[in-house]
């Protein structure tokens, strides 16, 4: 019998909600939110534990064995509230975020910049000792991310097979701190299409995307779990470089907006908004660390 801790479930739900908000934003990673709220290792390990061993007793009609295997493999206390929070955030906030990016691009991307800067700082605190190798790996991550975010979106169709593979690719980024799954979808030419499918509740597209995402995350999480278990500092240093490199996206968007303005007011407001975003992440990190 699974014991339910209401307080813990609620706090996990809140984490999921913030992750969903981040996953809807090109340039911000849900994995980063999972990391700074102290649930990242549990999430990656929980996904990596799923090996579908519960299918065998189910086929044999062994319901007791099926139940035992299912409870042993799947961390329901984590996944039910977390996925609920992510889903509610994506459904309720994706339209608002799209609106803010269209109408207030300077301030929206300034907020994103503050979020990423604070997340980078928090990720840095997970590295115990700085070495030459750590620095080189961080620089490599920075270069790759900087080039990546400068790429132009691919002109792709929206067939179910394309959506399936887009889901596989994007979910791998969504679970990585510093890499935005939404931005990957933007590059693949599927971001606005999937937002529209979500708004209009097009089941065939949503289900196809989710199946691809499920397969992708189950495969990738095992590799990530291994890297975090055996090479955590190297992995973290690479992710720090990636996060710094992804700052190119909000910086370019802010710069584009400020060029057309003859007043200093938008710049001042953008700086204030970026500071608010930075402080929000710092406060969240301190709050969730207290809870944990």
VOPAGU-2260 file (C-alpha; in pm, 1 decimal, decimal comma):
REM VOPAGU-2260
SITE   aa  ch    i         X         Y         Z
SITE  UNK   A    0       0,0       0,0       0,0
SITE  UNK   A    1     141,2     341,8    -102,2
SITE  UNK   A    2     140,8     595,8     179,9
SITE  UNK   A    3      59,2     947,3      61,1
SITE  UNK   A    4     227,3    1245,5     226,2
SITE  UNK   A    5      -2,5    1536,9     138,8
SITE  UNK   A    6     253,6    1807,8     214,6
SITE  UNK   A    7     528,0    1636,0      14,8
SITE  UNK   A    8     291,3    1573,2    -276,5
SITE  UNK   A    9     186,4    1938,5    -280,4
SITE  UNK   A   10     547,7    2060,9    -282,8
SITE  UNK   A   11     628,6    1819,8    -566,7
SITE  UNK   A   12     321,8    1949,6    -753,7
SITE  UNK   A   13     452,8    2307,8    -714,9
SITE  UNK   A   14     791,7    2197,0    -849,2
SITE  UNK   A   15     614,5    2037,0   -1146,2
SITE  UNK   A   16     416,1    2355,7   -1206,3
SITE  UNK   A   17     734,4    2563,3   -1221,4
SITE  UNK   A   18     895,3    2301,2   -1447,7
SITE  UNK   A   19     595,6    2318,6   -1681,3
SITE  UNK   A   20     622,0    2697,9   -1693,7
SITE  UNK   A   21     991,7    2667,7   -1784,3
SITE  UNK   A   22     932,6    2396,8   -2044,4
SITE  UNK   A   23     689,6    2626,3   -2226,0
SITE  UNK   A   24     957,4    2895,2   -2263,6
SITE  UNK   A   25    1220,3    2880,8   -2540,4
SITE  UNK   A   26    1554,1    2937,3   -2365,6
SITE  UNK   A   27    1461,2    2812,6   -2017,5
SITE  UNK   A   28    1492,9    2449,5   -1907,0
SITE  UNK   A   29    1251,5    2254,3   -1688,7
SITE  UNK   A   30    1552,8    2048,6   -1584,4
SITE  UNK   A   31    1706,3    2363,4   -1437,2
SITE  UNK   A   32    1396,4    2420,4   -1224,0
SITE  UNK   A   33    1408,7    2055,8   -1110,3
SITE  UNK   A   34    1772,3    2104,4   -1010,0
SITE  UNK   A   35    1732,8    2426,2    -813,7
SITE  UNK   A   36    1425,1    2295,0    -631,7
SITE  UNK   A   37    1616,5    1987,6    -515,5
SITE  UNK   A   38    1426,5    1716,6    -703,7
SITE  UNK   A   39    1654,4    1661,6   -1002,9
SITE  UNK   A   40    1850,2    1356,3    -886,5
SITE  UNK   A   41    1533,1    1182,1    -768,2
SITE  UNK   A   42    1361,5    1256,5   -1100,4
SITE  UNK   A   43    1644,3    1122,1   -1318,3
SITE  UNK   A   44    1692,0     817,0   -1095,2
SITE  UNK   A   45    1316,6     754,0   -1086,1
SITE  UNK   A   46    1291,3     758,1   -1465,1
SITE  UNK   A   47    1601,8     540,3   -1497,5
SITE  UNK   A   48    1447,3     275,7   -1266,2
SITE  UNK   A   49    1158,9     207,9   -1506,1
SITE  UNK   A   50    1245,0    -114,1   -1691,2
SITE  UNK   A   51     890,7    -238,9   -1761,6
SITE  UNK   A   52     948,8    -557,6   -1560,7
SITE  UNK   A   53     584,4    -533,9   -1450,0
SITE  UNK   A   54     465,1    -627,8   -1799,9
SITE  UNK   A   55     575,3    -992,2   -1770,5
SITE  UNK   A   56     361,3   -1081,0   -1464,3
SITE  UNK   A   57      71,2    -888,3   -1620,1
SITE  UNK   A   58      87,7   -1103,9   -1934,5
SITE  UNK   A   59      94,8   -1414,9   -1716,7
SITE  UNK   A   60    -210,5   -1293,4   -1525,9
SITE  UNK   A   61     -14,1   -1260,3   -1201,3
SITE  UNK   A   62    -185,3    -947,4   -1070,0
SITE  UNK   A   63     -10,1    -959,2    -733,9
SITE  UNK   A   64     331,5    -981,3    -900,8
SITE  UNK   A   65     229,7    -705,7   -1142,9
SITE  UNK   A   66     133,5    -476,0    -856,6
SITE  UNK   A   67     455,7    -544,1    -662,9
SITE  UNK   A   68     675,2    -483,7    -969,2
SITE  UNK   A   69     482,6    -171,0   -1064,5
SITE  UNK   A   70     517,5     -15,4    -718,0
SITE  UNK   A   71     884,3    -116,7    -701,1
SITE  UNK   A   72     973,0      32,5   -1040,3
SITE  UNK   A   73     761,9     349,4   -1052,7
SITE  UNK   A   74     786,8     626,9    -795,1
SITE  UNK   A   75     418,5     720,4    -798,1
SITE  UNK   A   76     464,6     965,2    -510,1
SITE  UNK   A   77     695,5    1160,1    -738,1
SITE  UNK   A   78     544,7    1119,4   -1083,8
SITE  UNK   A   79     173,4    1173,8   -1015,0
SITE  UNK   A   80     200,5    1519,7    -852,4
SITE  UNK   A   81     499,5    1623,0   -1066,9
SITE  UNK   A   82     338,1    1536,5   -1400,6
SITE  UNK   A   83       9,6    1691,9   -1285,6
SITE  UNK   A   84     189,1    2019,0   -1209,7
SITE  UNK   A   85     372,1    2016,2   -1543,6
SITE  UNK   A   86      53,1    1943,5   -1739,8
SITE  UNK   A   87    -150,8    2215,6   -1565,9
SITE  UNK   A   88     125,5    2472,2   -1621,4
SITE  UNK   A   89     159,7    2386,4   -1990,8
SITE  UNK   A   90    -214,8    2401,6   -2049,2
SITE  UNK   A   91    -284,8    2721,0   -1853,6
SITE  UNK   A   92      26,5    2931,5   -1910,9
SITE  UNK   A   93     154,9    2847,9   -2260,3
SITE  UNK   A   94     -85,3    3094,0   -2426,3
SITE  UNK   A   95       3,5    3371,4   -2179,7
SITE  UNK   A   96     377,2    3317,3   -2229,6
SITE  UNK   A   97     334,8    3330,4   -2608,3
SITE  UNK   A   98     137,8    3655,7   -2570,2
SITE  UNK   A   99     407,1    3813,5   -2348,3
SITE  UNK   A  100     682,0    3712,4   -2592,8
SITE  UNK   A  101     489,8    3877,4   -2878,2
SITE  UNK   A  102     373,8    4195,8   -2700,1
SITE  UNK   A  103     652,5    4256,5   -2443,8
SITE  UNK   A  104     956,9    4076,3   -2590,4
SITE  UNK   A  105    1221,8    4296,4   -2421,3
SITE  UNK   A  106    1086,6    4250,8   -2069,5
SITE  UNK   A  107     992,3    3884,6   -2118,4
SITE  UNK   A  108    1339,7    3789,1   -2239,1
SITE  UNK   A  109    1498,9    4007,3   -1970,5
SITE  UNK   A  110    1307,3    3800,3   -1716,0
SITE  UNK   A  111    1433,2    3480,3   -1884,8
SITE  UNK   A  112    1789,6    3617,0   -1874,0
SITE  UNK   A  113    1761,1    3673,6   -1499,6
SITE  UNK   A  114    1625,7    3320,9   -1451,3
SITE  UNK   A  115    1912,2    3164,8   -1647,6
SITE  UNK   A  116    2181,6    3370,5   -1472,5
SITE  UNK   A  117    2052,9    3269,4   -1129,0
SITE  UNK   A  118    2018,6    2905,6   -1236,5
SITE  UNK   A  119    2378,7    2909,1   -1362,4
SITE  UNK   A  120    2500,0    3042,2   -1028,2
SITE  UNK   A  121    2309,4    2773,5    -838,4
SITE  UNK   A  122    2443,9    2501,5   -1067,6
SITE  UNK   A  123    2794,5    2635,9   -1002,5
SITE  UNK   A  124    2746,4    2579,3    -627,6
SITE  UNK   A  125    2712,8    2204,0    -698,3
SITE  UNK   A  126    3076,4    2187,6    -811,2
SITE  UNK   A  127    3302,6    2121,5    -513,3
SITE  UNK   A  128    3641,6    2186,8    -673,0
SITE  UNK   A  129    3732,0    2390,8    -981,4
SITE  UNK   A  130    4008,3    2238,7   -1197,1
SITE  UNK   A  131    4157,3    2292,1   -1542,7
SITE  UNK   A  132    3955,1    1998,8   -1678,1
SITE  UNK   A  133    3633,3    2139,2   -1531,3
SITE  UNK   A  134    3704,1    2478,7   -1691,7
SITE  UNK   A  135    3775,2    2325,2   -2035,5
SITE  UNK   A  136    3455,1    2120,6   -2025,7
SITE  UNK   A  137    3255,1    2430,6   -1928,5
SITE  UNK   A  138    3407,0    2626,3   -2218,7
SITE  UNK   A  139    3320,0    2342,4   -2456,0
SITE  UNK   A  140    2959,7    2345,6   -2333,3
SITE  UNK   A  141    2948,1    2723,7   -2376,5
SITE  UNK   A  142    3075,9    2711,8   -2735,6
SITE  UNK   A  143    2831,8    2437,3   -2837,0
SITE  UNK   A  144    2534,3    2616,3   -2678,5
SITE  UNK   A  145    2632,6    2955,8   -2820,5
SITE  UNK   A  146    2648,3    2813,8   -3172,6
SITE  UNK   A  147    2331,5    2610,5   -3120,6
SITE  UNK   A  148    2108,6    2900,2   -3015,4
SITE  UNK   A  149    2227,6    3099,5   -3316,3
SITE  UNK   A  150    2091,1    2843,8   -3560,9
SITE  UNK   A  151    1790,8    2924,3   -3777,7
SITE  UNK   A  152    1468,5    2723,3   -3736,7
SITE  UNK   A  153    1430,1    2426,6   -3972,4
SITE  UNK   A  154    1143,7    2438,0   -4220,3
SITE  UNK   A  155     973,3    2106,5   -4137,7
SITE  UNK   A  156     630,0    1958,9   -4193,5
SITE  UNK   A  157     398,7    1860,5   -3909,8
SITE  UNK   A  158     332,3    1497,4   -3993,2
SITE  UNK   A  159     281,4    1255,6   -3704,4
SITE  UNK   A  160     619,9    1089,1   -3765,5
SITE  UNK   A  161     794,8    1428,6   -3745,9
SITE  UNK   A  162     604,6    1513,0   -3425,6
SITE  UNK   A  163     702,0    1173,0   -3281,0
SITE  UNK   A  164    1075,1    1233,7   -3332,5
SITE  UNK   A  165    1041,0    1596,8   -3224,3
SITE  UNK   A  166     900,4    1469,6   -2895,1
SITE  UNK   A  167    1190,9    1227,2   -2854,5
SITE  UNK   A  168    1448,9    1500,4   -2914,2
SITE  UNK   A  169    1283,1    1779,6   -2716,3
SITE  UNK   A  170    1222,7    1573,5   -2401,6
SITE  UNK   A  171    1593,8    1490,6   -2374,7
SITE  UNK   A  172    1665,2    1863,6   -2362,2
SITE  UNK   A  173    1380,2    1933,2   -2119,7
SITE  UNK   A  174    1532,8    1704,4   -1856,8
SITE  UNK   A  175    1879,8    1859,0   -1893,6
SITE  UNK   A  176    1951,9    2171,5   -1689,3
SITE  UNK   A  177    2045,7    2452,8   -1924,6
SITE  UNK   A  178    1905,7    2309,9   -2247,9
SITE  UNK   A  179    1560,5    2428,6   -2346,2
SITE  UNK   A  180    1332,5    2166,4   -2498,2
SITE  UNK   A  181    1102,0    2445,0   -2614,8
SITE  UNK   A  182    1392,4    2607,2   -2798,8
SITE  UNK   A  183    1474,4    2276,7   -2966,2
SITE  UNK   A  184    1112,6    2257,4   -3081,0
SITE  UNK   A  185    1150,8    2612,2   -3212,7
SITE  UNK   A  186    1455,1    2506,7   -3416,7
SITE  UNK   A  187    1268,2    2199,1   -3542,5
SITE  UNK   A  188     981,6    2421,9   -3655,9
SITE  UNK   A  189     732,3    2254,8   -3419,7
SITE  UNK   A  190     705,7    2497,0   -3125,5
SITE  UNK   A  191     413,6    2714,3   -3239,0
SITE  UNK   A  192     241,4    2416,0   -3399,5
SITE  UNK   A  193     250,0    2213,6   -3076,0
SITE  UNK   A  194     136,2    2514,0   -2870,9
SITE  UNK   A  195    -159,7    2547,7   -3106,3
SITE  UNK   A  196    -230,2    2173,3   -3083,9
SITE  UNK   A  197    -227,8    2204,2   -2705,6
SITE  UNK   A  198    -460,4    2504,5   -2708,8
SITE  UNK   A  199    -707,2    2335,6   -2944,0
SITE  UNK   A  200    -661,7    1993,8   -2779,9
SITE  UNK   A  201    -574,4    1802,5   -3098,5
SITE  UNK   A  202    -547,2    1453,9   -2947,4
SITE  UNK   A  203    -367,4    1275,9   -3233,3
SITE  UNK   A  204     -80,7    1528,5   -3236,1
SITE  UNK   A  205     -57,7    1547,3   -2857,1
SITE  UNK   A  206     -58,5    1167,9   -2809,9
SITE  UNK   A  207     200,0    1113,9   -3086,6
SITE  UNK   A  208     428,4    1377,6   -2938,1
SITE  UNK   A  209     388,2    1233,2   -2586,5
SITE  UNK   A  210     465,8     876,4   -2703,4
SITE  UNK   A  211     786,1    1001,1   -2867,2
SITE  UNK   A  212     872,2    1197,4   -2553,9
SITE  UNK   A  213     813,5     891,9   -2331,8
SITE  UNK   A  214    1042,9     671,5   -2540,1
SITE  UNK   A  215    1305,4     945,4   -2555,2
SITE  UNK   A  216    1311,5    1017,8   -2183,2
SITE  UNK   A  217    1320,1     650,7   -2081,2
SITE  UNK   A  218    1621,0     593,2   -2306,1
SITE  UNK   A  219    1813,7     910,1   -2228,1
SITE  UNK   A  220    1753,0     913,6   -1852,4
SITE  UNK   A  221    1956,3     594,5   -1803,2
SITE  UNK   A  222    2262,9     758,3   -1959,3
SITE  UNK   A  223    2207,8    1076,4   -1758,7
SITE  UNK   A  224    2158,2     879,7   -1436,8
SITE  UNK   A  225    2491,1     703,1   -1498,9
SITE  UNK   A  226    2673,6    1032,2   -1567,9
SITE  UNK   A  227    2535,3    1198,8   -1254,2
SITE  UNK   A  228    2616,4     892,7   -1045,1
SITE  UNK   A  229    2973,5     848,2   -1171,0
SITE  UNK   A  230    3083,7    1180,6   -1323,0
SITE  UNK   A  231    2867,8    1441,2   -1150,2
SITE  UNK   A  232    3111,1    1735,2   -1141,9
SITE  UNK   A  233    3212,9    1691,0   -1505,9
SITE  UNK   A  234    2847,8    1667,7   -1609,3
SITE  UNK   A  235    2756,3    1974,4   -1403,2
SITE  UNK   A  236    3046,1    2178,1   -1543,5
SITE  UNK   A  237    2937,1    2094,9   -1899,2
SITE  UNK   A  238    2581,2    2200,2   -1814,6
SITE  UNK   A  239    2706,1    2529,0   -1666,0
SITE  UNK   A  240    2881,7    2605,5   -1994,0
SITE  UNK   A  241    2563,6    2522,6   -2183,1
SITE  UNK   A  242    2355,0    2752,9   -1964,4
SITE  UNK   A  243    2594,8    3044,9   -2008,9
SITE  UNK   A  244    2594,6    2982,3   -2384,3
SITE  UNK   A  245    2214,8    2986,4   -2401,4
SITE  UNK   A  246    2219,0    3344,7   -2265,3
SITE  UNK   A  247    2279,3    3443,4   -2627,7
SITE  UNK   A  248    1910,1    3390,0   -2702,3
SITE  UNK   A  249    1757,3    3634,9   -2448,2
SITE  UNK   A  250    2045,9    3881,0   -2497,0
SITE  UNK   A  251    1991,8    3894,9   -2874,2
SITE  UNK   A  252    1615,1    3935,6   -2830,3
SITE  UNK   A  253    1660,7    4218,5   -2578,1
SITE  UNK   A  254    1917,1    4390,9   -2799,4
SITE  UNK   A  255    1685,2    4368,3   -3103,2
SITE  UNK   A  256    1406,3    4536,6   -2907,7
SITE  UNK   A  257    1626,4    4811,0   -2760,3
SITE  UNK   A  258    1770,3    4910,2   -3099,5
SITE  UNK   A  259    1430,1    5044,6   -3206,6
SITE  UNK   A  260    1389,2    5247,2   -2885,0
SITE  UNK   A  261    1527,2    5601,4   -2845,2
SITE  UNK   A  262    1456,4    5607,1   -2470,2
SITE  UNK   A  263    1650,9    5457,6   -2179,9
SITE  UNK   A  264    1327,7    5358,5   -2004,8
SITE  UNK   A  265    1294,5    5010,9   -2168,7
SITE  UNK   A  266    1655,6    4931,2   -2074,2
SITE  UNK   A  267    1603,1    5035,9   -1711,9
SITE  UNK   A  268    1280,9    4833,7   -1687,9
SITE  UNK   A  269    1453,0    4534,8   -1853,3
SITE  UNK   A  270    1733,5    4547,3   -1592,7
SITE  UNK   A  271    1479,6    4561,6   -1309,8
SITE  UNK   A  272    1282,3    4270,7   -1457,3
SITE  UNK   A  273    1603,5    4065,9   -1498,9
SITE  UNK   A  274    1690,7    4130,4   -1132,4
SITE  UNK   A  275    1339,6    4019,1   -1031,6
SITE  UNK   A  276    1385,5    3696,3   -1232,9
SITE  UNK   A  277    1727,1    3640,0   -1073,8
SITE  UNK   A  278    1596,9    3693,3    -720,4
SITE  UNK   A  279    1294,2    3470,6    -782,2
SITE  UNK   A  280    1519,3    3173,0    -859,9
SITE  UNK   A  281    1745,5    3244,6    -561,0
SITE  UNK   A  282    1442,6    3264,0    -328,7
SITE  UNK   A  283    1297,1    2944,6    -477,4
SITE  UNK   A  284    1626,7    2761,7    -428,2
SITE  UNK   A  285    1650,3    2868,4     -64,9
SITE  UNK   A  286    1284,1    2783,6      -2,3
SITE  UNK   A  287    1301,8    2435,4    -150,0
SITE  UNK   A  288    1632,7    2358,3      16,1
SITE  UNK   A  289    1467,0    2435,7     349,4
SITE  UNK   A  290    1180,4    2201,6     261,5
SITE  UNK   A  291    1416,5    1924,9     157,3
